[in-house]
Amino acid sequence: MNKKFSAYLIFTFTLLLIITVLGIVSIVYYHSQAVAMKTAEKQFKRESKNLAKKTWQYLNAAASLTKQTTHLFNNPKLELKLNSNESNYLLKSLSIYNQIDLIYYGNNKGDFLQAADFTDIYVKLIKREDGKAFTLYNYYKSYNGEIENTKTTLDSQYDPRVRPWYIGAAKTKKTFWTEPYIFFATQKPGITVSEPILDKHGELMGVIGVDIPLARLSAYL
């Protein structure tokens, strides 16, 4: 075997070895990439599923609250008052459900009872009589019901009957979820779940609503 032929064989075998090694490396690389992609895809699906589950649990608690609250307000002779079992119930609900900062009831006459927890904890009542509206406030030190201050205004620009949460529940006559929108009270984005209250003839008496700020949902997730 001459030197040229030996060199040729060495070169050939070396080249084949390099090609084989590169082929193996390529297979391992692409296999690893495929495994990594599949793992990432599984992780993404798992995280998405968990996120969807957490979101639904968070929102469903608010929806359940609206349904429960309809039982208290389901009375054709109910007269909304600032100091009442109904207002105390709304106030207590705020202390239990951290995902909401407003819970309220608007009837078909345009009267409105609301409990809120912003910088202040308060209950607000809007009454309409003879085409005029006035608003009463009770401000509380805490959820224990101790009144810190009161206020009365002789006019109200707010009518629950023209708000999306009221219109949606009145139209569908079932649980209604709004699209994200800017809340009237806070001027911040959120969604509302509302529940209609119907009389024995299926006519609308009023609507319960609960506001869920998007900031609180985001913080929870």
Beta strands, then each sheet from edge to edge (+ up, - down):
strand 1: 102-107
strand 2: 112-117
strand 3: 121-129
strand 4: 132-140
strand 5: 147-153
strand 6: 176-177
strand 7: 181-182
strand 8: 189-198
strand 9: 204-213
sheet 1: 5+ 4- 3+ 2- 1+ 9- 8+ 6-
sheet 2: 5+ 4- 3+ 2- 1+ 9- 8+ 7-
end
